[in-house]
Amino acid sequence: MNRIVERFNRLKQTGRKGLIIYIGAGDPDLEATRRLAVAFDQAGVDVLELGVPFSDPLADGLVNQLAAQRGLASGTTPVKVLETVAAIRRESDIPIVLYIYYNLVHHHGQERFIQDAAAAGVDGLLVLDLPPEEAGDYTRQMDAAGLCPIYLIAPTTPEERIARIVPMARGFVYYVSREGVTGMRETLSDSIEPMTRLIRKHTELPIAIGFGISNPEQAARVARYGDAVVVGSAVVDRIGRLGRAPEMVPEVTRFVRSLAEAVQTVPINEP
């Protein structure tokens, strides 16, 4: 069974919400990425989202753009990211999703990339700029490889499009709780509760809510409405500030553990 599906099944059985953490692969280097992945698994992270650095990351805010620049500067490529996933797999079974732009997939060869990702131990792909309407072959190839295609739903996504997107998704549906690019926010969107209810009308897949969550208190509040919470920029910002300092991995892991503990306090039957 796919690790993402297995993890969400276990969360449901144990009555708790999940935590998904995003980091930029290769920031500050791929050895740090490996160490963070293993530490996050031990800290209570349910799914790791690895951003594959790209030179023109249009969907990303400044924090994640800078992480992509650092990843590229450290020599990170899609092939090296897959090698790092394989290294993580020797120490951890944490479910891994690659957050990637389609240009990188296309350059590698779509079907070959999917097969190589599966062989390395990747569990899902979130291809930022591949519209679901154009993803027929991609979906079939992902299914054949046993990988989960993850799709985004935004506050502006009309219900009829939600109804078309969710049947193509596997693993979980990612609700982007704010419009615009990724980044930390001091306030949470009012659309979270009504939109998650709307999405649930069309799918039984778990719903992960992200974009803008920056502290344990916000994570716990958002967890009431979804099945998992996604935190990215707040973690990436800490990695960027600490860089190659010896305390980077333990300090970032301490913050991530606080997020996991906050999310785990939320009963699964809320709201």
PyMOL commands that set and color helices and strands:
alter all, ss='L'
color gray80, all
select helices_A, chain A and resi 3-14+30-43+62-73+78-89+102-108+110-120+132-134+136-145+159-168+192-200+216-223+233-242+248-264
alter helices_A, ss='H'
color red, helices_A
select strands_A, chain A and resi 18-24+47-51+96-100+124-127+148-149+152-153+173-176+207-210+228-231
alter strands_A, ss='S'
color yellow, strands_A
deselect
rebuild
show_as cartoon
